[in-house]
Amino acid sequence: MPNIAPLLDKNRPDEERRIALCVIDDMLEHSAAGRAKYLNQLMPVLLDAARSTHTDLRQCAVYGLGVAAATSPDLFKPHAPAAFAAVKAIVTAQDCKSDDNEMATDNALSALAAMLEYHSDALDAVQMADLLVAGLPLKCDAVESQKVNDVLVRLMETQDPRLLGPNNKHLPQLVSAFVEVLGRGSELINEGIGRRMAGLLHSMQGSIPAGLVEATFSGLSDKQKANFQAYMAGQMPA
Protein backbone atom coordinates (compact mmCIF):
# COMPACT_ATOMS: atom_id res chain seq x y z
CA MET A 1 0.00 0.00 0.00
CA PRO A 2 2.84 2.51 0.59
CA ASN A 3 3.71 2.13 -3.11
CA ILE A 4 0.15 3.02 -4.12
CA ALA A 5 -0.29 6.08 -1.91
CA PRO A 6 1.73 8.49 -4.12
CA LEU A 7 -0.55 7.70 -7.09
CA LEU A 8 -3.57 8.91 -5.13
CA ASP A 9 -2.28 12.46 -4.90
CA LYS A 10 -4.77 14.83 -6.53
CA ASN A 11 -1.98 16.36 -8.57
CA ARG A 12 -1.41 13.06 -10.35
CA PRO A 13 -3.19 12.35 -13.64
CA ASP A 14 -6.69 10.96 -13.30
CA GLU A 15 -5.69 7.72 -15.02
CA GLU A 16 -2.96 7.07 -12.44
CA ARG A 17 -5.43 7.74 -9.63
CA ARG A 18 -7.93 5.38 -11.28
CA ILE A 19 -5.35 2.60 -11.44
CA ALA A 20 -4.47 3.15 -7.78
CA LEU A 21 -8.15 2.92 -6.82
CA CYS A 22 -8.49 -0.32 -8.79
CA VAL A 23 -5.59 -1.79 -6.82
CA ILE A 24 -7.28 -0.70 -3.59
CA ASP A 25 -10.56 -2.26 -4.73
CA ASP A 26 -8.84 -5.56 -5.48
CA MET A 27 -7.17 -5.59 -2.08
CA LEU A 28 -10.43 -4.85 -0.30
CA GLU A 29 -12.25 -7.53 -2.25
CA HIS A 30 -9.72 -10.33 -1.94
CA SER A 31 -7.70 -9.75 1.23
CA ALA A 32 -9.32 -9.97 4.65
CA ALA A 33 -5.98 -9.10 6.21
CA GLY A 34 -5.65 -6.07 3.95
CA ARG A 35 -9.13 -4.85 4.88
CA ALA A 36 -8.38 -5.25 8.57
CA LYS A 37 -5.13 -3.31 8.26
CA TYR A 38 -6.00 -0.56 5.80
CA LEU A 39 -9.78 -0.04 5.54
CA ASN A 40 -10.03 2.78 8.07
CA GLN A 41 -7.30 4.79 6.41
CA LEU A 42 -8.61 4.08 2.90
CA MET A 43 -12.21 5.09 3.53
CA PRO A 44 -11.46 8.86 3.31
CA VAL A 45 -9.70 8.19 0.00
CA LEU A 46 -12.72 6.32 -1.39
CA LEU A 47 -15.17 8.91 -0.10
CA ASP A 48 -13.20 11.74 -1.64
CA ALA A 49 -12.94 9.99 -5.01
CA ALA A 50 -16.67 9.20 -4.92
CA ARG A 51 -17.26 12.97 -5.08
CA SER A 52 -14.92 13.46 -8.04
CA THR A 53 -16.13 15.04 -11.27
CA HIS A 54 -14.25 12.27 -13.12
CA THR A 55 -16.72 9.47 -13.74
CA ASP A 56 -14.14 6.65 -13.76
CA LEU A 57 -12.82 7.75 -10.37
CA ARG A 58 -16.38 7.81 -9.01
CA GLN A 59 -17.04 4.34 -10.40
CA CYS A 60 -13.90 2.85 -8.84
CA ALA A 61 -14.56 4.57 -5.53
CA VAL A 62 -18.16 3.45 -5.08
CA TYR A 63 -17.22 -0.06 -6.15
CA GLY A 64 -14.79 -0.10 -3.24
CA LEU A 65 -17.45 1.28 -0.90
CA GLY A 66 -19.79 -1.55 -1.87
CA VAL A 67 -17.11 -4.17 -1.34
CA ALA A 68 -16.25 -2.73 2.07
CA ALA A 69 -19.90 -2.54 3.12
CA ALA A 70 -20.49 -6.20 2.29
CA THR A 71 -17.22 -7.80 3.34
CA SER A 72 -16.28 -5.82 6.47
CA PRO A 73 -19.52 -4.57 8.06
CA ASP A 74 -18.01 -3.87 11.47
CA LEU A 75 -15.12 -1.82 10.07
CA PHE A 76 -17.38 -0.07 7.58
CA LYS A 77 -20.12 0.89 10.03
CA PRO A 78 -18.51 4.09 11.42
CA HIS A 79 -18.18 5.31 7.83
CA ALA A 80 -21.66 4.22 6.73
CA PRO A 81 -23.37 7.65 6.95
CA ALA A 82 -20.68 9.35 4.86
CA ALA A 83 -20.68 6.48 2.37
CA PHE A 84 -24.45 6.65 2.03
CA ALA A 85 -24.29 10.39 1.41
CA ALA A 86 -21.70 9.90 -1.33
CA VAL A 87 -23.69 7.15 -3.02
CA LYS A 88 -26.95 9.09 -2.73
CA ALA A 89 -25.41 12.08 -4.49
CA ILE A 90 -24.47 9.87 -7.45
CA VAL A 91 -27.78 8.04 -7.88
CA THR A 92 -29.89 11.21 -7.52
CA ALA A 93 -27.90 13.36 -9.95
CA GLN A 94 -30.02 14.53 -12.89
CA ASP A 95 -27.65 12.97 -15.41
CA CYS A 96 -26.98 9.76 -13.44
CA LYS A 97 -28.24 7.56 -16.30
CA SER A 98 -26.38 9.37 -19.08
CA ASP A 99 -23.91 7.38 -21.19
CA ASP A 100 -20.97 8.94 -19.36
CA ASN A 101 -22.33 8.35 -15.86
CA GLU A 102 -24.35 5.14 -15.96
CA MET A 103 -21.44 2.85 -15.11
CA ALA A 104 -20.68 4.83 -11.95
CA THR A 105 -24.39 4.92 -11.14
CA ASP A 106 -24.72 1.14 -11.44
CA ASN A 107 -21.79 0.71 -9.07
CA ALA A 108 -23.33 3.22 -6.67
CA LEU A 109 -26.63 1.31 -6.75
CA SER A 110 -24.74 -1.90 -6.04
CA ALA A 111 -23.08 -0.26 -3.04
CA LEU A 112 -26.52 0.94 -1.95
CA ALA A 113 -27.85 -2.63 -2.11
CA ALA A 114 -24.98 -3.77 0.12
CA MET A 115 -25.70 -0.99 2.60
CA LEU A 116 -29.39 -1.87 2.67
CA GLU A 117 -28.59 -5.51 3.37
CA TYR A 118 -25.81 -5.03 5.93
CA HIS A 119 -26.27 -1.56 7.45
CA SER A 120 -29.97 -0.84 7.74
CA ASP A 121 -29.49 -0.70 11.51
CA ALA A 122 -27.25 2.34 11.11
CA LEU A 123 -28.88 4.02 8.11
CA ASP A 124 -32.37 4.95 6.92
CA ALA A 125 -33.58 1.70 5.33
CA VAL A 126 -36.69 3.32 3.86
CA GLN A 127 -34.68 5.96 2.05
CA MET A 128 -32.10 3.43 0.86
CA ALA A 129 -34.79 1.14 -0.54
CA ASP A 130 -36.54 4.07 -2.24
CA LEU A 131 -33.32 5.06 -3.99
CA LEU A 132 -32.36 1.51 -4.92
CA VAL A 133 -35.71 0.52 -6.36
CA ALA A 134 -35.98 3.80 -8.28
CA GLY A 135 -32.72 2.92 -10.06
CA LEU A 136 -33.72 -0.57 -11.15
CA PRO A 137 -32.89 -2.41 -13.25
CA LEU A 138 -29.14 -1.99 -13.65
CA LYS A 139 -28.29 -2.32 -17.34
CA CYS A 140 -24.82 -0.88 -17.93
CA ASP A 141 -22.53 -2.88 -15.64
CA ALA A 142 -23.49 -6.54 -16.05
CA VAL A 143 -21.30 -7.69 -13.14
CA GLU A 144 -22.87 -5.25 -10.69
CA SER A 145 -26.31 -6.05 -12.09
CA GLN A 146 -25.80 -9.71 -11.24
CA LYS A 147 -24.74 -8.78 -7.71
CA VAL A 148 -27.73 -6.52 -7.16
CA ASN A 149 -30.18 -9.03 -8.63
CA ASP A 150 -28.76 -11.66 -6.30
CA VAL A 151 -29.45 -9.37 -3.33
CA LEU A 152 -32.94 -8.55 -4.59
CA VAL A 153 -33.87 -12.20 -5.02
CA ARG A 154 -32.56 -13.16 -1.59
CA LEU A 155 -34.47 -10.34 0.08
CA MET A 156 -37.64 -11.01 -1.91
CA GLU A 157 -37.53 -14.71 -1.07
CA THR A 158 -37.76 -13.81 2.62
CA GLN A 159 -40.26 -11.00 1.96
CA ASP A 160 -37.82 -8.62 3.60
CA PRO A 161 -39.72 -5.50 4.64
CA ARG A 162 -36.61 -3.36 4.21
CA LEU A 163 -36.78 -3.90 0.44
CA LEU A 164 -40.54 -4.14 0.01
CA GLY A 165 -41.13 -0.95 1.97
CA PRO A 166 -44.19 0.13 3.94
CA ASN A 167 -47.33 -1.64 2.69
CA ASN A 168 -45.20 -3.40 0.06
CA LYS A 169 -45.08 -0.16 -1.90
CA HIS A 170 -42.04 -1.27 -3.91
CA LEU A 171 -43.54 -4.55 -5.09
CA PRO A 172 -44.92 -3.27 -8.44
CA GLN A 173 -41.61 -1.69 -9.44
CA LEU A 174 -39.66 -4.77 -8.34
CA VAL A 175 -41.91 -7.02 -10.41
CA SER A 176 -41.48 -4.79 -13.46
CA ALA A 177 -37.71 -4.82 -12.99
CA PHE A 178 -37.70 -8.63 -12.72
CA VAL A 179 -39.66 -8.95 -15.96
CA GLU A 180 -37.24 -6.64 -17.75
CA VAL A 181 -34.19 -8.44 -16.36
CA LEU A 182 -35.52 -11.87 -17.35
CA GLY A 183 -36.14 -10.48 -20.80
CA ARG A 184 -32.43 -9.75 -21.15
CA GLY A 185 -31.66 -13.48 -20.97
CA SER A 186 -28.29 -14.19 -19.36
CA GLU A 187 -27.02 -10.64 -19.82
CA LEU A 188 -27.83 -9.39 -16.32
CA ILE A 189 -28.32 -12.62 -14.33
CA ASN A 190 -26.96 -16.13 -14.18
CA GLU A 191 -29.10 -19.23 -14.62
CA GLY A 192 -29.64 -19.82 -10.91
CA ILE A 193 -30.80 -16.28 -10.19
CA GLY A 194 -32.98 -16.31 -13.30
CA ARG A 195 -34.79 -19.44 -12.21
CA ARG A 196 -35.32 -18.11 -8.69
CA MET A 197 -36.53 -14.77 -10.06
CA ALA A 198 -39.03 -16.56 -12.29
CA GLY A 199 -40.13 -18.66 -9.32
CA LEU A 200 -40.81 -15.50 -7.34
CA LEU A 201 -42.97 -14.11 -10.13
CA HIS A 202 -44.95 -17.36 -10.23
CA SER A 203 -45.44 -17.29 -6.46
CA MET A 204 -46.64 -13.67 -6.50
CA GLN A 205 -49.24 -14.02 -9.22
CA GLY A 206 -52.08 -13.78 -6.75
CA SER A 207 -50.68 -10.81 -4.86
CA ILE A 208 -49.57 -8.37 -7.56
CA PRO A 209 -51.84 -6.00 -9.48
CA ALA A 210 -53.58 -7.57 -12.44
CA GLY A 211 -51.87 -6.72 -15.70
CA LEU A 212 -48.60 -5.57 -14.12
CA VAL A 213 -46.46 -8.32 -15.65
CA GLU A 214 -48.26 -8.02 -18.98
CA ALA A 215 -47.71 -4.25 -19.08
CA THR A 216 -43.94 -4.62 -18.77
CA PHE A 217 -43.90 -7.71 -21.02
CA SER A 218 -45.66 -5.81 -23.81
CA GLY A 219 -42.76 -3.35 -23.97
CA LEU A 220 -40.15 -6.06 -24.60
CA SER A 221 -38.76 -6.95 -28.01
CA ASP A 222 -39.70 -10.31 -29.54
CA LYS A 223 -36.36 -11.78 -28.45
CA GLN A 224 -36.79 -10.46 -24.92
CA LYS A 225 -40.32 -11.85 -24.76
CA ALA A 226 -38.95 -15.26 -25.76
CA ASN A 227 -36.26 -15.02 -23.06
CA PHE A 228 -38.86 -14.16 -20.42
CA GLN A 229 -41.19 -16.96 -21.49
CA ALA A 230 -38.32 -19.47 -21.37
CA TYR A 231 -37.45 -18.56 -17.79
CA MET A 232 -41.10 -18.70 -16.75
CA ALA A 233 -41.34 -22.17 -18.29
CA GLY A 234 -38.37 -23.35 -16.23
CA GLN A 235 -35.96 -23.27 -19.18
CA MET A 236 -32.89 -21.29 -20.09
CA PRO A 237 -33.25 -18.80 -22.94
CA ALA A 238 -31.70 -19.92 -26.21
N, C-alpha and C positions, 0 to 999 in steps of 0.2 A: 504493500500500500504506500510506503514512502516514495516509491518510484512513480506512482500515479499522481500523487498530490500536486506536483508542479504543473501537470497538464490541466488541472482544474482552475488555474488562475484565470480570472476574467479577461486578462490581457492576451491570453492565448487564442489562437484561431478557434472558431466554433467547432470545426471538424475535430481538432485535437481534444477539445472538451467533450465532444460526443463520444469519442473512442474511450476516453477515461471513464465516462459514465457507464458505457457498456461493460467495461472491465469490472466496475463496482457492482453492476447488476448481476453479472455472472458469479461473482464472489458471494453476494447475498443469497443467490438462488441455490448454490451448490455447496456452500461451506458453512456448516453450523458453527464451527470454531471461528470462522471469519466474522459471521454475524455477531457472535458473542463478544468478540474483541473490538469490532469497529463500528457497529451499527449506530451507537449513540453519537459518535463523532461524524458519521456520514449523513445522518438525517438532515442537518442544516444545509449540507451540499445539495442533497436531493430536493429539498424544499425550495431552495434558491433557484435551482435549474428549472423546477416546475413552473416558476413564474417568468421564465425567459420568453422573449419575443421570438426566439428561434424554435421552430416547431419540432425539429429533431431532438433538441435538448429537452424540451418539454416531454416528448414521448419517452425518451430514455429515463428521465427522472420519475415520471409517474409509474412506469413499469417497475422501477426499483421500489417505489412506495407500496405498490401492490404485493410484490414479493415479500417485503418486510412485514406487511400487515398480516399475511397469511402464514408465514413460516416462523416468525418470532413475535407472537402477540404480546408477551409480557414486556419485551424490550421496546416494542413499537408503541405501546399504550400511552406513555407520557407525551408522545409526539402526535397522537391521533387527531386532536383538534386542529393542529396546524396543517396536517396532511389532508384532512377533510376540506379545509378551507381552500387549499391549493387545487385539489381535484375539482371542487365545486366551481371554482372560477373557470376552469377549462371547459367543463361540460355545459355551463350556462352561457358561454360566450356566444354572441349572435352568429358568428361564422364558424362555430365548432364543427359543423358537418361539411365545411368546404373541402375541396380536394386537398388543399395544403394542410388542413388541420385535422382531418378525420382520423388519421392514424394515431395522433396524440390523444384525440378524444376517445377512441376505442380503448386505449391503454388506461386512460383516466377512469372510464366506466368499469373496466376490469378491476382497477384498484378500489373503486367504490363498492363493487360486489364483495371483495375481500373484507372491506371495513364493515359492511353490513353483516356479514357472516360472523366475523370474529370480534367486532368492537362495538356492537350495538349497546353494550352496557355503558360505554363511555361517550357515545355520540348519539345524535338524534336519529333513531332508526326510521321514523316516519319520513323525515326529510331525505335521508339517504335512499330509501326505497322509491320515493317520488322521483328523485333525480335519475336513479338507475332505470326504472321502468320507462320513463320518458325518453331515454336514449336508445331503447331497444328497437330492432335487433342490431347488434354490431355486424357490420358488413365489410369493413375495410381490412382489419387485421384478423385473418382467419384463426390464428393461434389464440389470440385473446378472446375471440368469439367462442371458441370451443371451451375455454376456461369458464367464461361467464355462463354459457349454456349448461355446463356441468353444475355450477352453483345453483342456477335457477331450477334445474330438474330436481336436485337434492332437496332444496327448500320447498318446492311444490309438492314433492312426494310426502313430505311430513306436514303439509298445509301450514307452513310456518307463517305466523301472523305478521312477522316483521316484513316479509316480502309482499304478502297479500294486502296488507294495509287494513285500516279500519273498515269494517263491513265488506271486506274482500273487494275494495274499490279498484284494485289493480288487476283483478282477474280478467276482465275483457281485453285489456291491452297485452297481458301476458299470453293469452290464447292467440291473439292476432300475431304476436311475435313468433310463437311456436309454429303457426301455420306457415308463415313466411320463411322461417329457418328450415323447416322440413322441405319446403319447395326448392331450396337451394341444394338439395341432395346431400353430398358429403363435403360440401364446400365449407360449411360453418360448424359441423358436428361430426363426430365419429359414429360408427354403426350402433354402438351400445347406447349412447345418449339419444340417438335418433329413435331407437326402438322404445326407450323409456319415455321420451317426449310424446310419441304417438300413443303409448299406453295411457299417459295422463289425459290426453285429449279424449280418448275413448271413455275413460272413467268419469270425465266431467260433463259428458253429453247431457245429462239431466239437470245440471246445475248452472249452465252458462246460457246467456240470452239466445233465444232462437234466432238462427240466421247469422250469428257472429262468425262462425267458421266459414260459412258459405260466402259471406261478404268479403273476407280476406282472400279466400280461394279464388273468387271470380276475378281478382286483380292479378293473378299469377299468369305467366306465359304457359303455353301448352306443355313445354318441357317441365316447368316447375309444377304444374298440376299433376303430371305423371309421377314426378318424384314424391310429391305429397301422398298421392294415392297408393304408391308402393309401400311407403312407411306405414300407412294406416292399415294396409293389408298384411303387415308383418313381414314385408320383404325389403330388400335393399334396392334403391333406385338403380336402374341400368346405367 
